[in-house]
Amino acid sequence: MSSARNLITDVPGLKVGNASDKDLKSGATVLLPEEPAVASVAIHGGAPGTREIALLEPEQTVEKIDAIVLAGGSAFGLDAGAGVQGRLADLGYGFAVGPVRVPIVPTAILFDLLNGGDKSWGQAAPYRDLGRSALDAVAYEFSLGSVGAGTGATTANIKGGLGSASQQLDNGITVGAVVAVNALGRATIGDSAHFWAAPFEIGDEFGGLGMAVPFPKDAVQVRTKLDALKAGANTTIAAVATDAVLTKGEAKRLAVMAHDGLARALWPAHTPLDGDLVFALSTGQRNLENGLEDMVRLGAAAASCLARAIARGIYNATPAEGDPVPTWQQKFGA
């Protein structure tokens, strides 16, 4: 079942903040654990844009992170992580190196430079400020759709967005996902209103339409942004989280399994032109009672949450002047 808010912040010990610039048509999202969290990452897309990622591998020294940032702006958006890092340093967060503390803020970006927003920022991209603003806005409740890192996101046929979902397992462990959907491909089955993520939907969280019946003949036809000559304008970046106690190796496996949800919700996925990436983190409040069996269930739940979150982000997107594609609501809502 989904948890109270149906947001990643249902995982105890997490807050999320968003900052958006409507003229820019871009923004940043910050995931802030209340205490440093064990984390890892899995990158399955061919065109990622990242900051402080290598240290998340299980064999590396740093065990825990202070925040995770998702941002628009392509490589310019990596400045959002620097903005968050600076603010956290002021607040006393960070990995201790003698008397110095260095906040650990892994960051991933998506390409939204061709979405109709005003990108004429000159030599000073605004993402450092957007990162700080997103951190200042962290809370347990946050909006979905055209906000934060999903402000100007698009897919092949409709607008993307920021999505989130959560689930509580029978053993009391909670898992959740947050995602900025800017995929090369489509989240809908063919050009229908039905989402590929439909089998995982809980209630009517993204319309309750179920699977397409009959199945569209063009459902598996590969339609992407390349059809509109927008090569490179892609990436789905996400984080999954749980209150289960995990090692970095287990967090890595959770991130790998969560990618199954991305592949269930988007067609095609993990292409050479997508930067598909999933962070995984643990707030470490509940022990796994049955080891590998619990990890299997946890990974499956993370994949389900990510698939649902992708559909929810698109379902909740709102239109803006100059958008290159319509929203789901504009195209199918009536």
Helices and strands as residue ranges (DSSP letters): G 8-10, E 14-21, E 26-33, E 37-43, E 50-51, G 54-56, E 64-65, E 68-71, G 74-78, H 79-90, E 95-97, E 100-102, E 107-109, H 127-136, G 148-150, E 161-168, E 174-182, G 198-200, G 225-228, E 235-244, H 248-265, E 277-286, H 292-315, H 328-332
